[in-house]
Amino acid sequence: MSYKAEYIWIDGTEPSARLRSKTKILPDGAALPDWGFDGSSTNQAPGDNSDCVLKPVFSCPDPIRGGDHKLVLCEVYLVDGTPHPTNHRAELLPVAEAYAAQDSWFGIEQEYTFFQEGRPLGFPAVGFPAPQGPYYCGVGADEVFGREIVEKHLDACLEAGLAISGINAEVMPGQWEFQVGPAGPVDVADHLWMARWLLYRIAEEYDVAATLDAKPAKGDWNGAGAHTNFSTKAMREGYDAIITACEALGAPGKVDEHIAGYGHGIEERLTGAHETAPHDVFSYGVSDRGASVRIPWQVEVDKKGYIEDRRPNANIDPYEVTRLLVNTCCAALEKAGQV
């Protein structure tokens, strides 16, 4: 007997990486071996030195093929045994380990938009739909588009054992969100990438594409983000640590550093309109969806909890975002003795 292992990796496409995958047949019970691929076809190597290496780092049941088949998330390495420059997971690992004692938790809200025939699902062939307003968490055929795909994706994520925690229709027609977490910085990113792959793969069956474009429809429409909820043990136990983390994110140099790692096209989305703060101005506030970082109202009431960084785009590499948040906030909390 044998099983199918779908090897999944992040390529070198710029400005936003894409997912790639291919299938390996393995004997029952066999461990997942390293495997090679043509990096010249994924923007990760020149044609005259094209070999790259896939190293399995996370696997789960394959809910599409079923049975004993697996989905296998891989890091990309060079043949000399060093991480490929596009391998941001390898950059996260030492930072996560350095601050592991602070027990960081993440919840990432992945927004995305369905497209069909070159336009968002639910947009008419000519003109525009009714203005946004009724679509968010809506119900009914005139307000919600793509629910069958979304429900199938949710079931697949649950069957795969991913840390998916919810779904909802978003502000624009054809726009949805799923949430992953709570989980640590590495796990939440692994699970998010795997959930993205399942979304793309399931949408294929409906001749629909799912895009993470930060501003999928120009004009008076919301962009698509990946609001990132973050806490440490100290933040979950006291409000002073919440403020320390917020202040650290607005410290000199930190705003630019984070914006640079928060996804392509962020200037188009973070304009100060459509529930965003300007990309070049940092702010935080309680219950403020127009701030860079929101402190939920219940956190202020309880004097403990988490913060929501509202700046990351839908098209983030979550390994970069979790690395930045852990590095910035945990270093500040350690310096303040709030660990």
DOKEPA-258174 format. One line per 4 residues: number of its first residue (from 1); their letters; for each residue y negated, x negated, z negated of N, C-alpha, C. Coordinates in pm, whole numbers, plus 50000, padded with zeros to 5 digits. Layout:
NUM) a) Y/X/Z/Y/X/Z/Y/X/Z ~ ...
# end
This chain:
1) msyk) 50120/49915/50000/50000/50000/50000/49875/49911/50000 ~ 49765/49967/50049/49640/49893/50053/49525/49987/50024 ~ 49407/49930/49999/49289/50012/49977/49171/49956/50055 ~ 49071/50041/50077/48951/50002/50151/48841/49967/50052
5) aeyi) 48783/49851/50072/48669/49806/49989/48547/49798/50079 ~ 48448/49882/50051/48325/49880/50130/48228/49782/50066 ~ 48212/49665/50130/48123/49561/50080/47979/49595/50120 ~ 47892/49606/50022/47753/49649/50042/47660/49538/49997
9) widg) 47559/49508/50078/47464/49404/50038/47323/49438/50088 ~ 47228/49363/50033/47085/49379/50066/47049/49271/50166 ~ 46989/49311/50278/46963/49215/50385/46828/49147/50370 ~ 46784/49079/50476/46659/49005/50471/46547/49066/50553
13) teps) 46559/49195/50586/46456/49262/50663/46324/49264/50587 ~ 46216/49236/50656/46082/49242/50597/45998/49345/50671 ~ 45907/49414/50603/45864/49390/50464/45951/49458/50358 ~ 46045/49544/50399/46133/49609/50301/46278/49589/50343
17) arlr) 46358/49540/50250/46498/49511/50279/46576/49639/50308 ~ 46683/49622/50384/46774/49732/50416/46910/49704/50355 ~ 46992/49809/50346/47129/49792/50301/47221/49775/50422 ~ 47321/49692/50406/47425/49671/50506/47561/49689/50439
21) sktk) 47663/49719/50519/47797/49729/50461/47904/49714/50568 ~ 48020/49669/50525/48137/49661/50612/48262/49673/50525 ~ 48374/49706/50589/48496/49741/50517/48599/49629/50521 ~ 48658/49601/50405/48768/49504/50396/48892/49577/50344
25) ilpd) 49006/49554/50406/49131/49613/50362/49202/49512/50271 ~ 49238/49558/50151/49300/49470/50052/49429/49532/49999 ~ 49526/49449/49960/49649/49502/49901/49620/49571/49769 ~ 49699/49671/49737/49683/49740/49609/49684/49640/49494
29) gaal) 49586/49655/49405/49578/49569/49288/49512/49436/49311 ~ 49478/49406/49437/49416/49276/49466/49274/49270/49414 ~ 49237/49153/49364/49099/49132/49320/49007/49128/49441 ~ 48879/49150/49416/48780/49151/49523/48738/49007/49554
33) pdwg) 48772/48956/49671/48738/48817/49702/48597/48804/49757 ~ 48544/48683/49757/48422/48656/49833/48452/48680/49981 ~ 48347/48709/50058/48366/48738/50200/48243/48688/50275 ~ 48260/48656/50402/48149/48606/50480/48091/48711/50573
37) fdgs) 47973/48683/50627/47912/48770/50728/47813/48689/50811 ~ 47772/48748/50920/47679/48685/51014/47535/48710/50969 ~ 47479/48613/50901/47342/48627/50851/47237/48629/50961 ~ 47272/48583/51081/47174/48586/51190/47149/48728/51238
41) stnq) 47238/48821/51205/47221/48961/51244/47159/49046/51135 ~ 47129/48985/51019/47070/49058/50907/46941/48994/50858 ~ 46881/48909/50942/46757/48840/50907/46773/48747/50786 ~ 46892/48687/50775/46920/48600/50662/46968/48460/50700
45) apgd) 46974/48431/50831/47018/48298/50874/46985/48280/51022 ~ 46967/48154/51067/46950/48128/51210/47084/48133/51281 ~ 47081/48151/51410/47204/48164/51487/47290/48039/51488 ~ 47229/47922/51473/47307/47798/51477/47361/47756/51341
49) nsdc) 47335/47840/51239/47388/47814/51104/47396/47948/51032 ~ 47480/48036/51088/47467/48179/51058/47550/48229/50941 ~ 47644/48151/50890/47734/48203/50787/47664/48222/50653 ~ 47685/48340/50595/47641/48369/50458/47760/48425/50382
53) vlkp) 47749/48428/50249/47863/48464/50164/47829/48586/50079 ~ 47924/48679/50072/47913/48797/49985/47996/48774/49860 ~ 47930/48783/49743/47998/48769/49616/47993/48902/49541 ~ 48108/48969/49524/48108/49098/49454/48055/49084/49311
57) vfsc) 47967/49178/49272/47911/49176/49137/47925/49309/49065 ~ 47949/49417/49142/47964/49549/49081/48046/49636/49175 ~ 48144/49706/49122/48223/49796/49205/48243/49929/49132 ~ 48271/50032/49212/48293/50165/49157/48382/50242/49253
61) pdpi) 48438/50354/49209/48519/50436/49300/48436/50482/49421 ~ 48501/50489/49537/48435/50537/49658/48451/50688/49665 ~ 48345/50765/49639/48357/50911/49636/48367/50973/49775 ~ 48340/50896/49879/48349/50948/50015/48491/50937/50067
65) rggd) 48550/50820/50054/48689/50801/50099/48791/50849/49998 ~ 48753/50850/49869/48843/50898/49766/48957/50801/49737 ~ 49060/50852/49673/49177/50771/49640/49141/50649/49558 ~ 49205/50537/49592/49182/50412/49521/49077/50325/49590
69) hklv) 49008/50380/49690/48910/50302/49765/48787/50274/49679 ~ 48715/50166/49711/48605/50119/49626/48479/50092/49706 ~ 48367/50109/49639/48239/50059/49686/48211/49930/49610 ~ 48166/49826/49681/48152/49694/49621/48012/49640/49650
73) lcev) 47929/49632/49550/47796/49573/49565/47806/49422/49552 ~ 47740/49351/49644/47752/49205/49648/47616/49137/49642 ~ 47615/49018/49585/47503/48927/49600/47527/48841/49723 ~ 47417/48799/49786/47427/48711/49902/47402/48567/49859
77) ylvd) 47494/48478/49901/47484/48335/49872/47486/48254/50001 ~ 47430/48135/49993/47444/48039/50100/47580/47970/50087 ~ 47626/47905/50194/47758/47843/50191/47764/47723/50095 ~ 47649/47672/50053/47650/47561/49957/47663/47609/49813
81) gtph) 47679/47741/49795/47701/47796/49662/47576/47834/49587 ~ 47460/47826/49650/47334/47867/49587/47294/48006/49633 ~ 47222/48081/49548/47180/48216/49589/47090/48212/49712 ~ 47108/48307/49800/47021/48319/49917/46879/48352/49870
85) ptnh) 46776/48305/49941/46637/48337/49899/46609/48487/49888 ~ 46685/48571/49958/46665/48717/49948/46739/48777/49829 ~ 46812/48697/49754/46894/48746/49643/46809/48755/49516 ~ 46742/48867/49498/46654/48884/49382/46732/48918/49255
89) rael) 46856/48961/49270/46939/48984/49152/46960/48853/49077 ~ 46982/48746/49152/47002/48614/49090/46878/48569/49014 ~ 46760/48611/49059/46635/48575/48990/46618/48657/48862 ~ 46671/48780/48862/46661/48865/48743/46750/48817/48629
93) lpva) 46870/48771/48661/46971/48742/48558/46922/48652/48446 ~ 46859/48537/48473/46817/48451/48361/46707/48514/48277 ~ 46620/48595/48337/46514/48663/48261/46575/48769/48171 ~ 46669/48847/48226/46736/48949/48144/46811/48886/48028
97) eaya) 46873/48772/48054/46948/48703/47948/46855/48646/47841 ~ 46741/48592/47885/46648/48530/47790/46595/48631/47689 ~ 46578/48757/47732/46522/48859/47644/46623/48968/47609 ~ 46751/48935/47621/46856/49035/47596/46849/49093/47455
101) aqds) 46805/49013/47359/46801/49059/47220/46703/49174/47200 ~ 46606/49189/47292/46509/49299/47280/46565/49432/47333 ~ 46682/49428/47397/46754/49549/47438/46667/49641/47525 ~ 46626/49592/47640/46544/49670/47732/46624/49783/47797
105) wfgi) 46562/49899/47805/46620/50014/47875/46526/50055/47987 ~ 46586/50100/48096/46510/50147/48211/46560/50284/48257 ~ 46468/50362/48311/46501/50483/48385/46412/50483/48508 ~ 46470/50482/48627/46392/50474/48750/46400/50607/48825
109) eqey) 46284/50660/48862/46275/50787/48933/46259/50758/49083 ~ 46369/50767/49156/46370/50730/49298/46330/50849/49386 ~ 46207/50845/49437/46165/50945/49535/46204/50899/49674 ~ 46230/50994/49763/46266/50964/49902/46233/51086/49987
113) tffq) 46231/51067/50118/46194/51174/50210/46295/51183/50322 ~ 46345/51304/50347/46435/51327/50459/46356/51340/50588 ~ 46406/51275/50693/46345/51285/50825/46451/51332/50926 ~ 46408/51414/51020/46493/51456/51131/46406/51477/51253
117) egrp) 46449/51422/51365/46374/51432/51491/46231/51381/51476 ~ 46217/51272/51397/46089/51203/51387/45987/51264/51295 ~ 46025/51363/51216/45928/51424/51124/46000/51461/50993 ~ 45923/51475/50884/45986/51513/50758/46060/51645/50770
121) lgfp) 46176/51653/50709/46255/51775/50711/46172/51890/50651 ~ 46160/51999/50728/46077/52111/50684/45942/52117/50751 ~ 45901/52007/50816/45777/52010/50895/45806/52077/51030 ~ 45717/52163/51077/45738/52226/51208/45723/52125/51321
125) avgf) 45775/52159/51438/45766/52070/51554/45622/52045/51594 ~ 45537/52144/51573/45395/52132/51604/45314/52171/51481 ~ 45216/52090/51447/45131/52122/51332/45192/52079/51200 ~ 45151/52146/51093/45192/52110/50958/45238/52232/50881
129) papq) 45320/52211/50778/45357/52322/50691/45241/52361/50601 ~ 45261/52463/50520/45160/52503/50422/45132/52386/50328 ~ 45011/52375/50275/44976/52262/50187/45071/52251/50068 ~ 45081/52129/50016/45169/52107/49903/45122/52188/49782
133) gpyy) 45218/52226/49703/45192/52312/49588/45320/52384/49548 ~ 45382/52462/49642/45502/52536/49603/45631/52456/49614 ~ 45627/52336/49671/45751/52264/49702/45812/52194/49581 ~ 45728/52146/49490/45776/52070/49374/45866/52158/49288
137) cgvg) 45992/52114/49271/46091/52189/49194/46104/52333/49244 ~ 46083/52350/49374/46082/52484/49432/46221/52539/49454 ~ 46223/52667/49495/46349/52733/49529/46319/52831/49642 ~ 46411/52838/49737/46392/52928/49850/46385/52850/49981
141) adev) 46431/52913/50089/46443/52846/50218/46308/52808/50277 ~ 46200/52871/50232/46067/52838/50284/46000/52727/50203 ~ 46066/52680/50098/46006/52579/50011/46091/52454/49994 ~ 46221/52466/50016/46313/52356/49988/46396/52326/50112
145) fgre) 46406/52197/50145/46474/52157/50267/46565/52038/50237 ~ 46693/52054/50266/46789/51945/50245/46870/51955/50117 ~ 46869/52071/50052/46938/52081/49922/47087/52050/49932 ~ 47152/52091/50041/47296/52068/50054/47327/51918/50049
149) ivek) 47243/51837/50112/47263/51692/50110/47242/51638/49969 ~ 47138/51687/49905/47103/51640/49771/47215/51671/49671 ~ 47270/51791/49678/47377/51829/49586/47503/51745/49611 ~ 47534/51721/49739/47650/51640/49771/47629/51496/49723
153) hlda) 47506/51446/49735/47475/51311/49686/47491/51303/49535 ~ 47442/51402/49464/47453/51404/49318/47599/51401/49276 ~ 47681/51485/49339/47823/51488/49305/47889/51353/49334 ~ 47850/51290/49444/47908/51160/49479/47872/51054/49376
157) clea) 47747/51053/49333/47704/50955/49231/47780/50975/49100 ~ 47801/51100/49061/47875/51128/48939/48020/51084/48953 ~ 48080/51112/49068/48220/51073/49092/48235/50922/49093 ~ 48131/50852/49140/48134/50705/49142/48110/50644/49005
161) glai) 48068/50726/48909/48041/50675/48775/47906/50609/48760 ~ 47813/50640/48851/47678/50583/48842/47598/50653/48734 ~ 47498/50585/48682/47417/50637/48571/47305/50726/48623 ~ 47342/50825/48706/47242/50919/48757/47217/51024/48651
165) sgin) 47091/51060/48630/47058/51149/48518/46984/51275/48559 ~ 46958/51293/48690/46893/51417/48732/46844/51411/48874 ~ 46805/51528/48926/46747/51540/49060/46640/51649/49056 ~ 46546/51643/49149/46452/51753/49168/46385/51742/49304
169) aevm) 46343/51859/49356/46261/51861/49477/46123/51808/49442 ~ 46062/51734/49535/45931/51674/49508/45818/51751/49577 ~ 45698/51690/49575/45575/51762/49607/45560/51796/49755 ~ 45619/51714/49843/45606/51735/49986/45735/51795/50042
173) pgqw) 45728/51878/50145/45851/51929/50206/45943/51815/50250 ~ 46072/51831/50225/46169/51729/50262/46174/51611/50169 ~ 46094/51614/50062/46087/51502/49968/46161/51539/49839 ~ 46243/51445/49792/46327/51468/49674/46321/51346/49583
177) efqv) 46383/51362/49467/46391/51253/49370/46523/51259/49298 ~ 46582/51143/49271/46691/51135/49175/46654/51028/49073 ~ 46707/51042/48954/46677/50948/48846/46803/50872/48806 ~ 46786/50742/48782/46895/50656/48737/46857/50594/48603
181) gpag) 46946/50604/48508/46922/50549/48376/46950/50653/48268 ~ 46932/50616/48140/46888/50484/48093/46998/50379/48107 ~ 46956/50259/48138/47047/50146/48152/46966/50018/48142 ~ 47035/49908/48122/46970/49779/48113/46913/49735/48247
185) pvdv) 46838/49624/48249/46767/49583/48371/46857/49553/48489 ~ 46972/49493/48467/47063/49462/48577/47141/49586/48619 ~ 47195/49658/48522/47276/49776/48553/47195/49883/48625 ~ 47072/49908/48580/46994/50015/48643/46967/49981/48789
189) adhl) 46943/49854/48819/46916/49812/48957/47044/49818/49041 ~ 47156/49772/48986/47283/49782/49058/47313/49928/49094 ~ 47299/50016/48998/47332/50157/49019/47234/50222/49116 ~ 47108/50182/49112/47010/50239/49204/47042/50199/49348
193) wmar) 47074/50072/49371/47109/50030/49507/47233/50104/49556 ~ 47331/50122/49469/47453/50192/49510/47423/50339/49539 ~ 47337/50400/49458/47300/50540/49482/47223/50554/49613 ~ 47141/50456/49646/47071/50459/49775/47171/50455/49890
197) wlly) 47270/50365/49880/47369/50356/49987/47440/50490/50006 ~ 47480/50553/49897/47547/50683/49906/47455/50788/49968 ~ 47326/50783/49937/47232/50878/49995/47226/50862/50147 ~ 47209/50740/50192/47202/50715/50337/47332/50758/50406
201) riae) 47443/50722/50344/47574/50749/50405/47603/50899/50414 ~ 47569/50973/50310/47594/51117/50310/47499/51188/50406 ~ 47373/51145/50411/47277/51206/50502/47317/51187/50649 ~ 47390/51078/50678/47442/51056/50814/47517/51178/50865
205) eydv) 47594/51240/50777/47681/51350/50817/47602/51474/50859 ~ 47474/51477/50826/47387/51589/50861/47285/51551/50969 ~ 47303/51432/51027/47208/51381/51127/47067/51376/51071 ~ 47057/51336/50945/46929/51325/50874/46917/51183/50822
209) aatl) 46796/51128/50828/46769/50996/50771/46690/51013/50641 ~ 46721/50931/50543/46644/50928/50418/46559/50802/50418 ~ 46428/50817/50403/46339/50702/50406/46274/50680/50270 ~ 46251/50553/50238/46181/50517/50115/46037/50476/50145
213) dakp) 45986/50511/50262/45848/50479/50299/45754/50528/50189 ~ 45659/50442/50151/45567/50475/50041/45468/50585/50078 ~ 45439/50601/50205/45347/50706/50250/45405/50767/50377 ~ 45510/50848/50364/45583/50897/50481/45505/50992/50570
217) akgd) 45408/51062/50514/45323/51151/50594/45178/51120/50562 ~ 45102/51081/50663/44962/51048/50641/44883/51174/50609 ~ 44768/51155/50547/44682/51269/50516/44701/51318/50374 ~ 44677/51446/50352/44673/51504/50219/44812/51539/50167
221) wnga) 44897/51436/50161/45033/51453/50111/45062/51341/50012 ~ 45139/51374/49908/45179/51271/49811/45261/51162/49879 ~ 45247/51040/49827/45335/50932/49868/45467/50942/49796 ~ 45548/50839/49811/45679/50836/49746/45688/50712/49658
225) gaht) 45718/50734/49531/45721/50625/49435/45858/50607/49371 ~ 45862/50512/49281/45981/50488/49198/45929/50464/49056 ~ 45869/50567/48997/45816/50554/48862/45923/50496/48772 ~ 45884/50394/48695/45982/50318/48618/45953/50331/48469
229) nfst) 46046/50394/48399/46035/50414/48255/46100/50295/48183 ~ 46029/50243/48084/46071/50117/48023/46052/50121/47872 ~ 46147/50064/47800/46132/50048/47655/46215/49930/47608 ~ 46176/49879/47492/46258/49783/47420/46293/49845/47286
233) kamr) 46379/49778/47210/46417/49827/47078/46293/49847/46992 ~ 46199/49753/46996/46078/49765/46914/45993/49884/46958 ~ 45986/49911/47089/45908/50023/47140/45973/50156/47101 ~ 46106/50158/47095/46175/50280/47056/46166/50305/46907
237) egyd) 46111/50205/46833/46101/50219/46687/45958/50226/46636 ~ 45860/50191/46721/45722/50190/46671/45617/50192/46781 ~ 45502/50252/46750/45397/50273/46849/45316/50147/46878 ~ 45305/50058/46782/45229/49933/46805/45289/49855/46922
241) aiit) 45421/49854/46930/45487/49783/47040/45458/49850/47174 ~ 45443/49981/47174/45405/50054/47296/45271/50004/47348 ~ 45174/49993/47259/45040/49947/47298/45043/49801/47341 ~ 45120/49719/47272/45132/49579/47311/45183/49567/47454
245) acea) 45285/49645/47489/45340/49641/47624/45238/49685/47727 ~ 45165/49791/47699/45061/49839/47792/44952/49735/47812 ~ 44906/49676/47704/44802/49574/47714/44851/49452/47791 ~ 44978/49416/47773/45034/49301/47845/45034/49325/47995
249) lgap) 45062/49447/48037/45066/49479/48180/44928/49473/48244 ~ 44823/49487/48164/44687/49479/48217/44620/49345/48194 ~ 44694/49248/48142/44638/49116/48112/44598/49043/48240 ~ 44505/48946/48231/44462/48872/48350/44579/48814/48429
253) gkvd) 44579/48838/48558/44683/48788/48647/44804/48877/48659 ~ 44828/48960/48557/44949/49042/48557/44941/49160/48653 ~ 44822/49216/48671/44809/49330/48762/44846/49288/48904 ~ 44790/49179/48951/44820/49131/49085/44967/49091/49099
257) ehia) 45022/49028/48997/45162/48984/49001/45255/49103/49017 ~ 45229/49208/48941/45315/49326/48948/45296/49402/49078 ~ 45173/49421/49120/45148/49493/49245/45217/49423/49362 ~ 45216/49290/49361/45280/49214/49469/45430/49238/49475
261) gygh) 45492/49274/49362/45636/49297/49358/45676/49443/49354 ~ 45579/49531/49374/45606/49674/49358/45622/49750/49489 ~ 45646/49679/49599/45682/49745/49723/45576/49739/49831 ~ 45623/49739/49957/45534/49732/50073/45455/49861/50090
265) giee) 45329/49845/50130/45244/49961/50159/45185/50025/50035 ~ 45179/49950/49927/45135/50008/49800/44988/50050/49804 ~ 44908/49981/49888/44766/50017/49897/44748/50155/49959 ~ 44840/50195/50046/44832/50328/50107/44865/50438/50008
269) rltg) 44950/50406/49911/44994/50508/49815/44907/50511/49690 ~ 44873/50393/49636/44793/50388/49513/44645/50387/49549 ~ 44592/50505/49569/44454/50520/49616/44360/50578/49511 ~ 44417/50628/49402/44337/50701/49305/44348/50851/49326
273) ahet) 44411/50893/49435/44436/51035/49463/44587/51061/49456 ~ 44624/51189/49464/44765/51227/49467/44844/51169/49350 ~ 44789/51185/49230/44856/51145/49106/44883/50994/49101 ~ 44785/50916/49147/44798/50770/49138/44669/50709/49086
277) aphd) 44681/50589/49034/44565/50507/49000/44540/50410/49116 ~ 44417/50364/49135/44393/50262/49239/44480/50139/49215 ~ 44528/50078/49323/44620/49965/49309/44556/49844/49244 ~ 44423/49831/49253/44355/49712/49201/44285/49735/49068
281) vfsy) 44310/49849/49006/44250/49881/48876/44362/49922/48781 ~ 44371/49856/48666/44477/49890/48571/44425/49982/48463 ~ 44504/50081/48428/44469/50173/48319/44597/50226/48257 ~ 44587/50269/48133/44698/50340/48071/44642/50450/47983
285) gvsd) 44722/50555/47966/44674/50667/47888/44787/50763/47856 ~ 44764/50844/47755/44863/50942/47712/44862/51061/47807 ~ 44977/51095/47858/44997/51214/47943/44912/51209/48070 ~ 44873/51090/48113/44781/51074/48226/44855/51028/48350
289) rgas) 44878/51120/48444/44947/51086/48568/44854/51021/48670 ~ 44727/51006/48635/44634/50932/48718/44612/50791/48668 ~ 44691/50751/48568/44682/50615/48513/44790/50527/48575 ~ 44770/50396/48567/44872/50303/48613/45000/50317/48531
293) vrip) 44981/50330/48400/45093/50345/48307/45067/50466/48219 ~ 45164/50555/48216/45153/50677/48134/45234/50662/48007 ~ 45172/50697/47896/45243/50712/47769/45273/50862/47754 ~ 45399/50903/47756/45429/51046/47743/45373/51103/47613
297) wqve) 45331/51229/47619/45268/51290/47502/45360/51289/47381 ~ 45491/51307/47404/45585/51310/47293/45595/51174/47226 ~ 45573/51068/47304/45575/50933/47247/45459/50915/47149 ~ 45342/50965/47186/45228/50956/47094/45253/51039/46968
301) vdkk) 45315/51156/46985/45346/51241/46869/45447/51172/46777 ~ 45552/51118/46837/45659/51056/46757/45625/50914/46710 ~ 45521/50855/46775/45481/50718/46745/45592/50617/46776 ~ 45667/50645/46881/45772/50555/46929/45826/50612/47060
305) gyie) 45894/50526/47139/45954/50576/47262/45947/50478/47377 ~ 45879/50518/47486/45881/50438/47608/45751/50458/47685 ~ 45733/50379/47791/45619/50395/47880/45670/50418/48022 ~ 45585/50476/48105/45618/50499/48245/45519/50422/48333
309) drrp) 45570/50319/48401/45488/50247/48498/45493/50327/48628 ~ 45380/50387/48667/45375/50478/48780/45344/50407/48912 ~ 45331/50275/48907/45288/50204/49026/45399/50171/49126 ~ 45521/50142/49085/45621/50100/49184/45641/50202/49297
313) nani) 45652/50151/49419/45679/50232/49537/45825/50277/49541 ~ 45851/50377/49625/45989/50417/49651/46071/50303/49710 ~ 46005/50214/49787/46078/50109/49858/46091/49978/49780 ~ 46079/49984/49649/46094/49864/49566/46233/49803/49578
317) dpye) 46240/49674/49550/46366/49612/49511/46370/49622/49359 ~ 46459/49705/49303/46458/49724/49157/46485/49598/49077 ~ 46552/49500/49137/46572/49373/49066/46438/49306/49039 ~ 46344/49316/49132/46213/49257/49112/46133/49333/49007
321) vtrl) 46138/49464/49011/46059/49545/48918/46109/49527/48775 ~ 46240/49530/48756/46290/49514/48619/46263/49372/48568 ~ 46272/49274/48656/46240/49136/48615/46095/49125/48570 ~ 46004/49180/48648/45862/49172/48614/45832/49241/48481
325) lvnt) 45887/49360/48461/45859/49434/48338/45918/49364/48216 ~ 46040/49316/48228/46101/49245/48115/46022/49118/48085 ~ 45991/49042/48187/45923/48915/48166/45785/48933/48103 ~ 45709/49030/48154/45574/49052/48104/45574/49113/47965
329) ccaa) 45645/49222/47949/45638/49296/47822/45714/49226/47710 ~ 45832/49176/47740/45912/49114/47634/45849/48984/47585 ~ 45786/48910/47676/45717/48788/47634/45601/48821/47541 ~ 45526/48927/47574/45413/48968/47489/45462/49020/47354
333) leka) 45568/49097/47355/45623/49151/47228/45677/49038/47141 ~ 45740/48939/47203/45791/48825/47128/45676/48747/47066 ~ 45570/48727/47143/45452/48654/47092/45388/48728/46977 ~ 45390/48863/46984/45331/48945/46878/45424/48965/46758
337) gqv) 45545/48914/46769/45642/48932/46660/45695/49072/46651 ~ 45691/49146/46763/45737/49286/46765/45869/49294/46841 ~ 45972/49241/46780/46103/49237/46847/46212/49292/46755
# end
